[in-house]
Structures are given as C-alpha cells and as structure tokens.
Amino acid sequence: MTTTAGTDRQTGSPIELAERYGAHNYAPLPVVIERGEGAHVWDSDGTRYVDFLSCYSALSHGHRHPRLVAAMKRQLDLVTLTSRAFHNTEMGPFLQELCEYCDTDMALPMNTGAEAVETVLKAARKWAYRVKGVPRYEAEIIACADNFHGRTITAVSLSTEPAYRDDFGPFTPGITVIPYGDIEALEAAITPNTAAFLVEPLQAESGVRLPPEGFMREARAVTQARGVLLACDEIQTGLARTGRRFCCQHEGVKPDLIAIGKSLGGGVYPVSAAVGTREVMGLFTPGEHGSTFGGNPLACAVGRESLRVLEDEHLAERASRLGDWLLARLRAIDCPEVKEVRGKGLLVGVELHPEAGGARRYCEALMAEGLLCKETHENVIRFAPPLVIEQETLEEAIERVENVLERMEPV
Ligand code: PXG
C-alpha cells in the first residue's frame, strides 16, 4: 500500500486541496463558500450568491437561522452528547414533538437520511416476521425505479442507477423494483412475503418527477388492502418543502412509516429519524438497533427548534405560495431549450431538451450571475431555495434565471 500525503506538506487553494486530498466522489461547481445567512452565501472573495439549492432541502430554514443557532448554543453550554446508555433531557420531548408533527406514534432518532431509510427497512422486515408471519428471511421490499434512498449498500441495492450501483455489489436481496407511479405494477409485485412498499412521493434526485395524480392515494389503498406497509421516504420532500408538512399529504395519505432527515437538523446539525405506528416501531427491543449519535441532546435540541420554526414561520404555506409563483414565472420564460417545468412547492425542476447540451453549463452560467443551483441527472436544473427566502430575493433570482435561459445558445 502506498500513500502520497504526509511527506512534503503542500499548500494550495481550498479547491486544490480538496482535489488532492479528497476522494473524487463529487464534481462541485468552482465556488468556495465562506459564509451564509438566510438565503444568501458569500464566497471567499466576498461575492454574494443566492442559494437556490439549500443543500437539497437540508437548509429549508436558510443559513444560520438565528433561532437554530441560539438553540444550538444553548445546548452547547449544557451537554452535547450522553450516549443512549443514559437518558437526556431533550430526547423524550423531541420525539414527542416529532410524533405530533408527523401525526404518528413512535420515532427512532438517527443522524443521516440513509440511516433513517435503513431503520425503516429494518422495522418493516421485523414487522413482516413478527406480525405478518412471513417465513424468516423471506421478507420482500418493493421499491421504485429511479429512486434515491441514500448511499449505503442496501440503499444502492434499491437503486436502478448504474452510477450509484456499479462496483458496489453484492447487493441486499429481497428487493423488487417497479416502474415509478405504476399502480398495476405495484399490485402485481405484491406477494405473501411483501413487507413494505418504499416510495418517494416525489422523486427529487431522479429529476423532480411526480407520479401520476392519485398514485399515492391508490398505493395507500392497495398496500392497506393487501397487508403491506407503506413507507415514504420524505427526507427531501418532507418538513414543508412541497407546501405541506409531508408531500404525501397532498393526496391525504398517511403512511405506516416515514423516513425524515435533512431539514430536521435546521441546517446546523445532522438529525434524522424513522417514525411510524406503534404496531411497527414498537417491535424494537433493547440492543436490536441503534446509533452512537442518534438522539444526542444537541441533535434533539436542534430538532425541536427546527420543527417549531417550521410552524411558527408557516414555512409550508410559504413554500406553497412562493412555489406556485416560481412555477408560473418559470413556465412563462420563452426558451425553446426548456422541455418542461415541474414541481411542488419550492422543489422545482426545469428539464432541458438534450440538444441544450446538458444542465451543467446552465448551472455554471447561473453561478456567474450569482445564483447557486445544481443539475440533477443530465438535463434537469433543480431549484430548491430556502423556504425562508424573501419574495424580493426570489424576484431577483428569477430575473437571473430568465437572463440565462433567454441568452444561452445550444451547443
Ligand atoms: N432519501 C432521499 C429522498 C434523499 O434525497 C437520502 C435519502 C439520503 O440522505 P443522506 O443524509 O444519507 O445523504 C437523500 C439524500 C448526495 C446527495 O450527495 C444526497 C441527496 C441529494 C443530493 C445529493 O449523496 N439526498
């Protein structure tokens, strides 16, 4: 084994150092952010940008929301980490408030989205064996093509995207994949061994794609009738992003299990959770699942404040109102390269025709105009500004988008 670091210590710009010492698992835009506040960030030269990505919904509260910073500082001065071997003052109240927010019974706190998904799947498998009576280790999970549930081996086992999967097998067994939004395929895929149907009510990573109208409602009815759990991954779509607390509520759907992450940590700390009914989440017994950091007092203090801010600042209503406005403005732009503008609330995708030469160069042009966003897949520009964004800032941002879309020539 050979290493290249540590002998003659080299200096360089943050980008050069990241390139040299960081694994190349990302291709960031060439901007180096030094500071953030609300919907804005500044680079190390002092140039200001509008953050139109919000760390994929993790910054729904904006950068350094004063109430989140204060809650975190308060807790930093008390106790930060205790371990689940003991109780702490924050976890119980946090889980109660989270369950009330989600209108469900029990929660299991974790840190990242992928862990929340793993927890949901473990809960579903356990339920299949203990309650449904599936023969041991024959439980099946149904997932959707083009899903994104994270980067663990099980999450990539669910995936149909070669870039996420290739070279990472062998994969977790017991997975069936159906086309997204195809209710007949769901019905056909269910067997006596099916534990759960895992679905994103809106696929953000695959290009901000919505299932056909009524799909989630029908999926709820089918899973209920066939004795299968409905598990929603609301890591990116939940907590007000699409204009409701959870995206599945647009169709009046109440899942058995929900994976939550990203903005639960208010943009200041990683906080995630699996939540669900007592029938399922109540099956865990001591020692069967856990996390060193899950439920730590700092995370819980932040999570509590994050939920309160969502409510106090009416961020779901705000996402709905501003999202409708943003969609209408984007649809009014006269640009032949745009194939479709779609989304819900403040989660919007602008799909370009392949002849436009890819969304990346549009994101680079937007960056030069002071607007930060990111392509998702080849041809979709995703816009997901912080939900606290001022109408005036949104107005400024849309003008920059108009400029770029109207000016760019196909390659
Ligand atoms: N489910 C959904 C719907 C997500 O959007 C995850 C699960 C996984 O969450 P964690 O916290 O484990 O990343 C996500 C995450 C990336 C990346 O760099 C991840 C997401 C979006 C964009 C990039 O892996 N979403």
Residues whose N, C-alpha, C, O or C-beta is under 5 A from the ligand:
A	BS01	PXG	Y56 T112 G113 A114 F148 H149 G150 D233 I235 Q236 G261
